[in-house]
């Protein structure tokens, strides 16, 4: 029994640890945002309403029931009673076109929801990248502050022993205080990012403790990648579907020039007589649909122009973003190679401890290394944000 209990506890801890680890990934954060975001909830509900609205009005019109009771004058001729039931209907061609037009509008509404969803999730992903950057920078600054604290403590002992001047001791304290202030400022920025993620997550706190960016590479051939992205992009999907909606409306308006029919049953009763039988009617659209075809054709042309413009803007924006990402990728590689070749942090610390260089020289030399390391982290952040924008169609 104890073994079973112990096993259960271990399994629970493993599951809890796995859940915490999963929550720390960007994908998990985006999944949580999609589930809890108030804007997306409203958009999903609005999508269902639009789908139902588009399906409204495509069925047969309501049947008509009519009853008449007429008093006769003079009275000896009696009264008359009329009763009729009729149903209007289009030919099957028109009915099918109404249904196809409604389906086209529903697809357009779905593309609109996907575009809005992509916007929200891309914003959340950009904040996640910022948060990983701040986590990495804080980790680096904490290590620097630890080193600075060690130096400050050592210089305090040396000051007490009379080995250094007050001026050297003050430099070590200023170096430590500067790092402390930088970490405090960083915590403020990090809290602001967490606040934005909490807003997007429906007011629920988000945990993201990663401090390393996952390896990611750009596609080698932009044109091949662009064609795939253009097919998946919901904004382009919306404008493509907008053209299809207007084309369906042109076909429907042409079909609406056909007559509408009605059929039913009628009964008429007068004194000593009773008439009953079927009725048949036809409505010829002579004036009601005037200019509708011209208007729908003009709408198709306007939608095609919007599609062409959107496609051109999408291509130009992605091409520029792709070239920017390429440049950032090269910058990251340059910074990384330079840091690997010029990592003198350990050597500088030994030289300082041995008294071969002054604290000021140490701070200047190590500052150059730290500046390049900061630039590497910034380049990584900007590179991954550019990649996130390029790959937003995959969200």
ZARORO-727451 format. One record per residue (C-alpha): residue in three letters; x, y negated, z. Coordinates in steps of 0.2 Angstrom, whole numbers. Example, Ala and Ser with C-alpha at 12.3 -4.5 7.8 and 13.67 -1.06 7.14 Angstrom:
residues 2
<r aa="ala" u="62" v="22" w="39"/>
<r aa="ser" u="68" v="5" w="36"/>
end
This chain:
residues 395
<r aa="unk" u="0" v="0" w="0"/>
<r aa="unk" u="14" v="-12" w="4"/>
<r aa="unk" u="23" v="-8" w="-12"/>
<r aa="unk" u="7" v="-12" w="-22"/>
<r aa="unk" u="5" v="-28" w="-12"/>
<r aa="unk" u="23" v="-33" w="-15"/>
<r aa="unk" u="21" v="-29" w="-34"/>
<r aa="unk" u="5" v="-39" w="-35"/>
<r aa="unk" u="14" v="-54" w="-27"/>
<r aa="unk" u="29" v="-52" w="-39"/>
<r aa="unk" u="17" v="-51" w="-54"/>
<r aa="unk" u="7" v="-67" w="-48"/>
<r aa="unk" u="24" v="-76" w="-46"/>
<r aa="unk" u="29" v="-71" w="-63"/>
<r aa="unk" u="13" v="-77" w="-71"/>
<r aa="unk" u="13" v="-93" w="-61"/>
<r aa="unk" u="31" v="-96" w="-67"/>
<r aa="unk" u="26" v="-92" w="-85"/>
<r aa="unk" u="12" v="-104" w="-84"/>
<r aa="unk" u="22" v="-118" w="-77"/>
<r aa="unk" u="35" v="-115" w="-91"/>
<r aa="unk" u="22" v="-115" w="-104"/>
<r aa="unk" u="15" v="-131" w="-98"/>
<r aa="unk" u="32" v="-139" w="-100"/>
<r aa="unk" u="33" v="-137" w="-119"/>
<r aa="unk" u="27" v="-150" w="-131"/>
<r aa="unk" u="15" v="-137" w="-139"/>
<r aa="unk" u="7" v="-134" w="-123"/>
<r aa="unk" u="5" v="-153" w="-119"/>
<r aa="unk" u="-3" v="-155" w="-137"/>
<r aa="unk" u="-15" v="-141" w="-133"/>
<r aa="unk" u="-20" v="-149" w="-117"/>
<r aa="unk" u="-23" v="-166" w="-125"/>
<r aa="unk" u="-34" v="-158" w="-139"/>
<r aa="unk" u="-44" v="-150" w="-126"/>
<r aa="unk" u="-46" v="-164" w="-114"/>
<r aa="unk" u="-45" v="-180" w="-124"/>
<r aa="unk" u="-61" v="-190" w="-123"/>
<r aa="unk" u="-59" v="-197" w="-140"/>
<r aa="unk" u="-58" v="-180" w="-148"/>
<r aa="unk" u="-73" v="-173" w="-138"/>
<r aa="unk" u="-83" v="-188" w="-145"/>
<r aa="unk" u="-77" v="-185" w="-162"/>
<r aa="unk" u="-81" v="-166" w="-162"/>
<r aa="unk" u="-99" v="-170" w="-156"/>
<r aa="unk" u="-100" v="-183" w="-169"/>
<r aa="unk" u="-95" v="-171" w="-182"/>
<r aa="unk" u="-109" v="-159" w="-177"/>
<r aa="unk" u="-121" v="-173" w="-178"/>
<r aa="unk" u="-115" v="-178" w="-196"/>
<r aa="unk" u="-116" v="-160" w="-202"/>
<r aa="unk" u="-134" v="-159" w="-196"/>
<r aa="unk" u="-138" v="-176" w="-203"/>
<r aa="unk" u="-131" v="-171" w="-220"/>
<r aa="unk" u="-142" v="-155" w="-220"/>
<r aa="unk" u="-157" v="-166" w="-217"/>
<r aa="unk" u="-168" v="-170" w="-232"/>
<r aa="unk" u="-163" v="-155" w="-243"/>
<r aa="unk" u="-178" v="-144" w="-240"/>
<r aa="unk" u="-195" v="-145" w="-247"/>
<r aa="unk" u="-205" v="-160" w="-242"/>
<r aa="unk" u="-219" v="-158" w="-229"/>
<r aa="unk" u="-236" v="-151" w="-235"/>
<r aa="unk" u="-251" v="-162" w="-236"/>
<r aa="unk" u="-268" v="-158" w="-229"/>
<r aa="unk" u="-282" v="-169" w="-232"/>
<r aa="unk" u="-300" v="-169" w="-226"/>
<r aa="unk" u="-314" v="-180" w="-231"/>
<r aa="unk" u="-332" v="-181" w="-224"/>
<r aa="unk" u="-343" v="-193" w="-234"/>
<r aa="unk" u="-361" v="-199" w="-229"/>
<r aa="unk" u="-373" v="-199" w="-244"/>
<r aa="unk" u="-384" v="-214" w="-248"/>
<r aa="unk" u="-399" v="-212" w="-250"/>
<r aa="unk" u="-400" v="-199" w="-236"/>
<r aa="unk" u="-409" v="-186" w="-246"/>
<r aa="unk" u="-394" v="-182" w="-257"/>
<r aa="unk" u="-384" v="-176" w="-241"/>
<r aa="unk" u="-366" v="-177" w="-236"/>
<r aa="unk" u="-350" v="-172" w="-245"/>
<r aa="unk" u="-335" v="-163" w="-237"/>
<r aa="unk" u="-318" v="-162" w="-245"/>
<r aa="unk" u="-303" v="-152" w="-240"/>
<r aa="unk" u="-286" v="-150" w="-249"/>
<r aa="unk" u="-269" v="-143" w="-245"/>
<r aa="unk" u="-254" v="-147" w="-257"/>
<r aa="unk" u="-236" v="-144" w="-258"/>
<r aa="unk" u="-223" v="-154" w="-268"/>
<r aa="unk" u="-207" v="-146" w="-274"/>
<r aa="unk" u="-193" v="-149" w="-286"/>
<r aa="unk" u="-186" v="-137" w="-299"/>
<r aa="unk" u="-173" v="-125" w="-292"/>
<r aa="unk" u="-159" v="-134" w="-300"/>
<r aa="unk" u="-162" v="-150" w="-290"/>
<r aa="unk" u="-164" v="-140" w="-274"/>
<r aa="unk" u="-147" v="-132" w="-277"/>
<r aa="unk" u="-139" v="-148" w="-281"/>
<r aa="unk" u="-145" v="-156" w="-265"/>
<r aa="unk" u="-138" v="-141" w="-255"/>
<r aa="unk" u="-121" v="-143" w="-264"/>
<r aa="unk" u="-121" v="-162" w="-261"/>
<r aa="unk" u="-124" v="-159" w="-242"/>
<r aa="unk" u="-110" v="-146" w="-242"/>
<r aa="unk" u="-98" v="-158" w="-250"/>
<r aa="unk" u="-102" v="-172" w="-237"/>
<r aa="unk" u="-99" v="-159" w="-223"/>
<r aa="unk" u="-82" v="-155" w="-230"/>
<r aa="unk" u="-79" v="-174" w="-230"/>
<r aa="unk" u="-84" v="-176" w="-212"/>
<r aa="unk" u="-72" v="-161" w="-207"/>
<r aa="unk" u="-58" v="-170" w="-216"/>
<r aa="unk" u="-62" v="-186" w="-207"/>
<r aa="unk" u="-61" v="-177" w="-190"/>
<r aa="unk" u="-45" v="-168" w="-195"/>
<r aa="unk" u="-37" v="-185" w="-199"/>
<r aa="unk" u="-43" v="-193" w="-182"/>
<r aa="unk" u="-37" v="-177" w="-173"/>
<r aa="unk" u="-20" v="-178" w="-182"/>
<r aa="unk" u="-18" v="-197" w="-176"/>
<r aa="unk" u="-21" v="-193" w="-158"/>
<r aa="unk" u="-10" v="-178" w="-157"/>
<r aa="unk" u="4" v="-187" w="-167"/>
<r aa="unk" u="3" v="-201" w="-154"/>
<r aa="unk" u="4" v="-188" w="-140"/>
<r aa="unk" u="19" v="-179" w="-148"/>
<r aa="unk" u="28" v="-196" w="-150"/>
<r aa="unk" u="26" v="-199" w="-132"/>
<r aa="unk" u="32" v="-181" w="-128"/>
<r aa="unk" u="48" v="-185" w="-138"/>
<r aa="unk" u="51" v="-201" w="-128"/>
<r aa="unk" u="48" v="-192" w="-112"/>
<r aa="unk" u="61" v="-178" w="-117"/>
<r aa="unk" u="73" v="-193" w="-121"/>
<r aa="unk" u="71" v="-201" w="-104"/>
<r aa="unk" u="73" v="-184" w="-96"/>
<r aa="unk" u="89" v="-181" w="-105"/>
<r aa="unk" u="95" v="-199" w="-101"/>
<r aa="unk" u="91" v="-197" w="-83"/>
<r aa="unk" u="100" v="-181" w="-81"/>
<r aa="unk" u="115" v="-189" w="-89"/>
<r aa="unk" u="114" v="-205" w="-78"/>
<r aa="unk" u="112" v="-194" w="-63"/>
<r aa="unk" u="128" v="-185" w="-67"/>
<r aa="unk" u="137" v="-202" w="-69"/>
<r aa="unk" u="130" v="-208" w="-53"/>
<r aa="unk" u="137" v="-193" w="-44"/>
<r aa="unk" u="154" v="-196" w="-51"/>
<r aa="unk" u="153" v="-214" w="-47"/>
<r aa="unk" u="147" v="-210" w="-29"/>
<r aa="unk" u="162" v="-198" w="-27"/>
<r aa="unk" u="174" v="-212" w="-33"/>
<r aa="unk" u="165" v="-225" w="-22"/>
<r aa="unk" u="167" v="-213" w="-7"/>
<r aa="unk" u="185" v="-210" w="-11"/>
<r aa="unk" u="189" v="-229" w="-13"/>
<r aa="unk" u="180" v="-232" w="4"/>
<r aa="unk" u="193" v="-220" w="12"/>
<r aa="unk" u="207" v="-228" w="3"/>
<r aa="unk" u="201" v="-245" w="8"/>
<r aa="unk" u="201" v="-239" w="27"/>
<r aa="unk" u="219" v="-232" w="24"/>
<r aa="unk" u="225" v="-248" w="16"/>
<r aa="unk" u="229" v="-240" w="0"/>
<r aa="unk" u="218" v="-252" w="-11"/>
<r aa="unk" u="212" v="-269" w="-10"/>
<r aa="unk" u="194" v="-275" w="-6"/>
<r aa="unk" u="193" v="-280" w="-25"/>
<r aa="unk" u="196" v="-262" w="-31"/>
<r aa="unk" u="183" v="-256" w="-18"/>
<r aa="unk" u="170" v="-269" w="-24"/>
<r aa="unk" u="172" v="-263" w="-42"/>
<r aa="unk" u="168" v="-245" w="-37"/>
<r aa="unk" u="153" v="-251" w="-27"/>
<r aa="unk" u="147" v="-262" w="-42"/>
<r aa="unk" u="149" v="-247" w="-54"/>
<r aa="unk" u="138" v="-236" w="-42"/>
<r aa="unk" u="125" v="-250" w="-40"/>
<r aa="unk" u="124" v="-253" w="-59"/>
<r aa="unk" u="120" v="-234" w="-61"/>
<r aa="unk" u="107" v="-234" w="-47"/>
<r aa="unk" u="98" v="-249" w="-55"/>
<r aa="unk" u="99" v="-241" w="-72"/>
<r aa="unk" u="91" v="-225" w="-65"/>
<r aa="unk" u="77" v="-236" w="-57"/>
<r aa="unk" u="73" v="-245" w="-73"/>
<r aa="unk" u="73" v="-228" w="-82"/>
<r aa="unk" u="61" v="-221" w="-69"/>
<r aa="unk" u="49" v="-236" w="-73"/>
<r aa="unk" u="50" v="-232" w="-92"/>
<r aa="unk" u="47" v="-214" w="-89"/>
<r aa="unk" u="32" v="-217" w="-78"/>
<r aa="unk" u="24" v="-228" w="-91"/>
<r aa="unk" u="26" v="-213" w="-104"/>
<r aa="unk" u="18" v="-201" w="-92"/>
<r aa="unk" u="4" v="-214" w="-89"/>
<r aa="unk" u="1" v="-214" w="-108"/>
<r aa="unk" u="1" v="-195" w="-109"/>
<r aa="unk" u="-11" v="-195" w="-94"/>
<r aa="unk" u="-23" v="-207" w="-104"/>
<r aa="unk" u="-22" v="-196" w="-119"/>
<r aa="unk" u="-25" v="-180" w="-109"/>
<r aa="unk" u="-42" v="-186" w="-102"/>
<r aa="unk" u="-34" v="-193" w="-85"/>
<r aa="unk" u="-26" v="-176" w="-81"/>
<r aa="unk" u="-7" v="-177" w="-76"/>
<r aa="unk" u="5" v="-169" w="-89"/>
<r aa="unk" u="21" v="-160" w="-84"/>
<r aa="unk" u="35" v="-160" w="-96"/>
<r aa="unk" u="52" v="-158" w="-89"/>
<r aa="unk" u="62" v="-153" w="-104"/>
<r aa="unk" u="78" v="-163" w="-107"/>
<r aa="unk" u="84" v="-155" w="-123"/>
<r aa="unk" u="77" v="-157" w="-140"/>
<r aa="unk" u="74" v="-141" w="-150"/>
<r aa="unk" u="84" v="-138" w="-165"/>
<r aa="unk" u="75" v="-144" w="-181"/>
<r aa="unk" u="81" v="-147" w="-199"/>
<r aa="unk" u="74" v="-156" w="-214"/>
<r aa="unk" u="67" v="-147" w="-229"/>
<r aa="unk" u="81" v="-147" w="-243"/>
<r aa="unk" u="69" v="-152" w="-257"/>
<r aa="unk" u="58" v="-166" w="-254"/>
<r aa="unk" u="47" v="-164" w="-269"/>
<r aa="unk" u="43" v="-146" w="-265"/>
<r aa="unk" u="39" v="-150" w="-247"/>
<r aa="unk" u="29" v="-165" w="-252"/>
<r aa="unk" u="17" v="-155" w="-263"/>
<r aa="unk" u="13" v="-144" w="-248"/>
<r aa="unk" u="11" v="-158" w="-236"/>
<r aa="unk" u="0" v="-167" w="-249"/>
<r aa="unk" u="-12" v="-152" w="-249"/>
<r aa="unk" u="-13" v="-151" w="-230"/>
<r aa="unk" u="-14" v="-170" w="-226"/>
<r aa="unk" u="-32" v="-174" w="-220"/>
<r aa="unk" u="-31" v="-192" w="-226"/>
<r aa="unk" u="-28" v="-186" w="-244"/>
<r aa="unk" u="-41" v="-172" w="-241"/>
<r aa="unk" u="-54" v="-185" w="-236"/>
<r aa="unk" u="-51" v="-196" w="-251"/>
<r aa="unk" u="-51" v="-181" w="-263"/>
<r aa="unk" u="-67" v="-175" w="-255"/>
<r aa="unk" u="-74" v="-192" w="-257"/>
<r aa="unk" u="-72" v="-191" w="-276"/>
<r aa="unk" u="-81" v="-174" w="-275"/>
<r aa="unk" u="-95" v="-181" w="-265"/>
<r aa="unk" u="-99" v="-195" w="-278"/>
<r aa="unk" u="-97" v="-182" w="-292"/>
<r aa="unk" u="-110" v="-171" w="-284"/>
<r aa="unk" u="-121" v="-187" w="-282"/>
<r aa="unk" u="-120" v="-191" w="-301"/>
<r aa="unk" u="-126" v="-173" w="-305"/>
<r aa="unk" u="-140" v="-174" w="-292"/>
<r aa="unk" u="-146" v="-191" w="-299"/>
<r aa="unk" u="-146" v="-184" w="-316"/>
<r aa="unk" u="-157" v="-170" w="-310"/>
<r aa="unk" u="-168" v="-182" w="-301"/>
<r aa="unk" u="-174" v="-188" w="-318"/>
<r aa="unk" u="-184" v="-172" w="-320"/>
<r aa="unk" u="-202" v="-171" w="-315"/>
<r aa="unk" u="-208" v="-166" w="-297"/>
<r aa="unk" u="-222" v="-154" w="-296"/>
<r aa="unk" u="-236" v="-151" w="-283"/>
<r aa="unk" u="-248" v="-137" w="-281"/>
<r aa="unk" u="-262" v="-133" w="-269"/>
<r aa="unk" u="-279" v="-128" w="-264"/>
<r aa="unk" u="-295" v="-139" w="-264"/>
<r aa="unk" u="-313" v="-137" w="-258"/>
<r aa="unk" u="-328" v="-148" w="-260"/>
<r aa="unk" u="-345" v="-146" w="-253"/>
<r aa="unk" u="-361" v="-155" w="-256"/>
<r aa="unk" u="-379" v="-151" w="-253"/>
<r aa="unk" u="-383" v="-134" w="-262"/>
<r aa="unk" u="-366" v="-134" w="-271"/>
<r aa="unk" u="-348" v="-128" w="-266"/>
<r aa="unk" u="-333" v="-131" w="-277"/>
<r aa="unk" u="-316" v="-123" w="-273"/>
<r aa="unk" u="-300" v="-120" w="-283"/>
<r aa="unk" u="-282" v="-124" w="-286"/>
<r aa="unk" u="-274" v="-140" w="-290"/>
<r aa="unk" u="-258" v="-145" w="-299"/>
<r aa="unk" u="-249" v="-161" w="-301"/>
<r aa="unk" u="-233" v="-169" w="-309"/>
<r aa="unk" u="-223" v="-184" w="-304"/>
<r aa="unk" u="-213" v="-192" w="-318"/>
<r aa="unk" u="-199" v="-203" w="-312"/>
<r aa="unk" u="-200" v="-218" w="-324"/>
<r aa="unk" u="-194" v="-232" w="-313"/>
<r aa="unk" u="-189" v="-226" w="-296"/>
<r aa="unk" u="-172" v="-220" w="-300"/>
<r aa="unk" u="-167" v="-234" w="-312"/>
<r aa="unk" u="-148" v="-238" w="-311"/>
<r aa="unk" u="-144" v="-224" w="-299"/>
<r aa="unk" u="-134" v="-214" w="-311"/>
<r aa="unk" u="-124" v="-230" w="-316"/>
<r aa="unk" u="-121" v="-234" w="-298"/>
<r aa="unk" u="-115" v="-216" w="-294"/>
<r aa="unk" u="-103" v="-216" w="-309"/>
<r aa="unk" u="-96" v="-232" w="-303"/>
<r aa="unk" u="-94" v="-225" w="-286"/>
<r aa="unk" u="-84" v="-210" w="-293"/>
<r aa="unk" u="-72" v="-222" w="-302"/>
<r aa="unk" u="-70" v="-232" w="-286"/>
<r aa="unk" u="-66" v="-216" w="-276"/>
<r aa="unk" u="-54" v="-210" w="-289"/>
<r aa="unk" u="-44" v="-226" w="-288"/>
<r aa="unk" u="-44" v="-225" w="-269"/>
<r aa="unk" u="-37" v="-207" w="-270"/>
<r aa="unk" u="-24" v="-212" w="-282"/>
<r aa="unk" u="-19" v="-227" w="-271"/>
<r aa="unk" u="-19" v="-216" w="-255"/>
<r aa="unk" u="-8" v="-203" w="-264"/>
<r aa="unk" u="5" v="-216" w="-270"/>
<r aa="unk" u="5" v="-224" w="-252"/>
<r aa="unk" u="7" v="-207" w="-244"/>
<r aa="unk" u="21" v="-202" w="-256"/>
<r aa="unk" u="31" v="-219" w="-253"/>
<r aa="unk" u="29" v="-218" w="-234"/>
<r aa="unk" u="35" v="-200" w="-233"/>
<r aa="unk" u="49" v="-203" w="-245"/>
<r aa="unk" u="55" v="-218" w="-235"/>
<r aa="unk" u="53" v="-208" w="-218"/>
<r aa="unk" u="62" v="-193" w="-226"/>
<r aa="unk" u="77" v="-204" w="-231"/>
<r aa="unk" u="77" v="-212" w="-214"/>
<r aa="unk" u="77" v="-194" w="-206"/>
<r aa="unk" u="91" v="-189" w="-217"/>
<r aa="unk" u="101" v="-204" w="-211"/>
<r aa="unk" u="97" v="-201" w="-193"/>
<r aa="unk" u="102" v="-182" w="-195"/>
<r aa="unk" u="119" v="-188" w="-202"/>
<r aa="unk" u="121" v="-200" w="-187"/>
<r aa="unk" u="117" v="-187" w="-175"/>
<r aa="unk" u="130" v="-175" w="-182"/>
<r aa="unk" u="143" v="-189" w="-183"/>
<r aa="unk" u="140" v="-194" w="-165"/>
<r aa="unk" u="141" v="-176" w="-159"/>
<r aa="unk" u="158" v="-172" w="-169"/>
<r aa="unk" u="165" v="-188" w="-162"/>
<r aa="unk" u="161" v="-184" w="-144"/>
<r aa="unk" u="167" v="-166" w="-146"/>
<r aa="unk" u="184" v="-173" w="-152"/>
<r aa="unk" u="186" v="-188" w="-139"/>
<r aa="unk" u="179" v="-181" w="-123"/>
<r aa="unk" u="191" v="-188" w="-111"/>
<r aa="unk" u="180" v="-189" w="-96"/>
<r aa="unk" u="190" v="-175" w="-86"/>
<r aa="unk" u="207" v="-183" w="-91"/>
<r aa="unk" u="202" v="-200" w="-86"/>
<r aa="unk" u="196" v="-194" w="-69"/>
<r aa="unk" u="213" v="-185" w="-66"/>
<r aa="unk" u="222" v="-200" w="-72"/>
<r aa="unk" u="212" v="-211" w="-60"/>
<r aa="unk" u="215" v="-199" w="-45"/>
<r aa="unk" u="233" v="-198" w="-49"/>
<r aa="unk" u="234" v="-217" w="-49"/>
<r aa="unk" u="240" v="-218" w="-67"/>
<r aa="unk" u="226" v="-230" w="-72"/>
<r aa="unk" u="216" v="-243" w="-63"/>
<r aa="unk" u="198" v="-242" w="-59"/>
<r aa="unk" u="195" v="-256" w="-71"/>
<r aa="unk" u="204" v="-246" w="-85"/>
<r aa="unk" u="194" v="-230" w="-80"/>
<r aa="unk" u="177" v="-240" w="-81"/>
<r aa="unk" u="181" v="-247" w="-98"/>
<r aa="unk" u="187" v="-231" w="-106"/>
<r aa="unk" u="173" v="-220" w="-99"/>
<r aa="unk" u="161" v="-234" w="-103"/>
<r aa="unk" u="165" v="-231" w="-122"/>
<r aa="unk" u="162" v="-213" w="-120"/>
<r aa="unk" u="145" v="-216" w="-111"/>
<r aa="unk" u="140" v="-229" w="-124"/>
<r aa="unk" u="142" v="-216" w="-138"/>
<r aa="unk" u="133" v="-203" w="-128"/>
<r aa="unk" u="119" v="-215" w="-126"/>
<r aa="unk" u="119" v="-218" w="-144"/>
<r aa="unk" u="118" v="-199" w="-148"/>
<r aa="unk" u="103" v="-197" w="-137"/>
<r aa="unk" u="94" v="-212" w="-145"/>
<r aa="unk" u="98" v="-205" w="-163"/>
<r aa="unk" u="91" v="-188" w="-157"/>
<r aa="unk" u="75" v="-196" w="-151"/>
<r aa="unk" u="73" v="-206" w="-167"/>
<r aa="unk" u="77" v="-191" w="-178"/>
<r aa="unk" u="64" v="-180" w="-169"/>
<r aa="unk" u="51" v="-194" w="-170"/>
<r aa="unk" u="54" v="-196" w="-188"/>
<r aa="unk" u="52" v="-177" w="-190"/>
<r aa="unk" u="36" v="-177" w="-180"/>
<r aa="unk" u="29" v="-190" w="-192"/>
<r aa="unk" u="34" v="-180" w="-207"/>
<r aa="unk" u="27" v="-164" w="-200"/>
<r aa="unk" u="11" v="-172" w="-193"/>
<r aa="unk" u="0" v="-162" w="-206"/>
<r aa="unk" u="5" v="-146" w="-196"/>
<r aa="unk" u="-3" v="-152" w="-180"/>
end
